[in-house]
């Protein structure tokens, strides 16, 4: 479940009811700070491949199997 758009304000998972936030934290610091239990990282592949194929030498090196 992604906590995004209509689910951005929710604090619990809709299927199992577990918390969105991690229980780990330092009681000496600010206990009210919320640390996410999991973080989704997204790295778009298409722009990276486009940049790699812009260089002719790199493009030839990445297409070697096609020409043999």
Number of C-alpha atoms within 10 A of each C-alpha: 8 10 13 9 7 8 13 9 9 12 13 14 14 11 7 7 9 10 14 17 14 11 11 11 13 9 8 6 8 9 10 8 10 13 13 12 11 9 8 5 6 6 7 8 8 9 9 10 11 11 11 14 15 10 10 10 10 12 15 13 10 12 11 9 8 7 6 5
